[in-house]
Amino acid sequence: MNILAFESSCDETAAAVVQDGRVIRSNVIASSVEVHALYGGVVPELASRAHVEAIVPVADRTLSGAGLTLNEVDAVAVTYAPGLIGAVLVGVNFAKSAALAAGKPLIPVHHVRGHIAANYLTHPDLEPPFLCLCVSGGTTAIVHVKDYTDMAVLGSTRDDAVGECFDKVARVLGLPYPGGKYLDELSQTGRDDAYVLPHAHVADAPMDLSFSGLKTAVINLVHNAQQKGEALSLPDLAASFSGAVSGALIPRVLHAAAETGCQRLAVAGGVAANSRIRKDLETACRQAGLRLFLPALELCGDNAAMIAAQGYYELLAGHTAPSGLNAYATRDLALG
Ligand code: KG4
C-alpha cells in the first residue's frame, strides 16, 4: 500500500511516498530555514507563505520520484497537529484537496507520532511495545508506545523543549540559527566538566523534565563573563551544556524503562541527531540491558516519510478523517 504524505508544521515543506509503512519510495523536503535564519527564529507568516509557494512543486517531485500518479496512491496522510497554525493549515488544505480530487482516504497524523514512526523506516524489525524519547524543537516527552496507535505520555518538559533550549543557548554563544547542530559540532572539542551547570528535578514527578533553569544559567554565565571582560571557552561551555542535557534525559528514560518493563527504547525528533545524547544513550542502554533504536540522521528532523509511515498504521486502525478535517496548533499525542 502506497501512502502519499505531507508535512508543513514548521519551516519544512515536505512530501513523501512510503510503501506499507516501512519502505521510502520518494522523500522530498524544501526548507525555508534560510529566510528565518535572518531573524534568529521561525517567522510564522513567512513560513506559511513559503509552504504556499513550495507545496505544488514538492508534491510533483515526490510523485514523479516514486513513479506514481496521484490516482495510483492508496491514501493521503497529512500532519494536522501540532505546529504553527498557519503553516499546518497549508498542508492540511492541500492534502484534503488531493484526497478529494483522487477519491482517496485522508489520514490525519499527529506530528510527534510521525517522529516516532521515523524509527520504523530505519529499523524494519521494530514493533511496539517500546519506549520513545521524543526530543525536538517543540516537544520533549517520554512516550510509551503500547501499539502503533495507542500511546501514553509518561513524562514531559514543564517548560522549554530541549531543541528550543539548544537553539537559545546556541544563539547566546553566537552560533547561527537553528543552533542545535552547530552547538553539537562546537562541543566535540570541549571538556564537559569545565562548567558546572544546574540539573533540575521536578518534585514528585520522576519522569518530568525542566530546561529553562539550565538555559538561563548558561545565558547568565555568558552575560556575566561579557560584563567582566572575561573570556569563556565556547567549546567547553557547549560540551558542558550538552552533557547537562544528556544527564537530565537519561536517568528519566531509565526510570521509565524500569516502571514499564519495556526492554526497547527508540529516540525521535530533531535533537535525536545530537551526538552526545546518542553516545550516552548507547552506553546507558548497554549497561541497563535495553535495546536502543536510533533513527537515521536524515530522518531525525521534519520530513513527510515519517508522516506516511505513521499514516499507514493510522489507516490500518481505521483512523481516517472527513473532508471537514481542521488543523490544530496543539493536540494531545495520546488522542492521535
Ligand atoms: O524535529 P525538528 O526538526 O522540528 C520539530 O519538530 O521541532 O527539530 C528541530 C530541532 C531544532 O531545535 C534543532 O536545533 C535541533 O532539533 N537539532 C539539534 C541537532 N540537530 C537538530 N539539537 C542538538 N543537536 C543536534 N545535532
Residues whose N, C-alpha, C, O or C-beta is under 5 A from the ligand:
A	BS01	KG4	S136 G137 G138 G163 E164 F166 D167 P178 G179 G180 K181 D184 G269 G270 V271 A273 N274 S275 C300 G301 D302
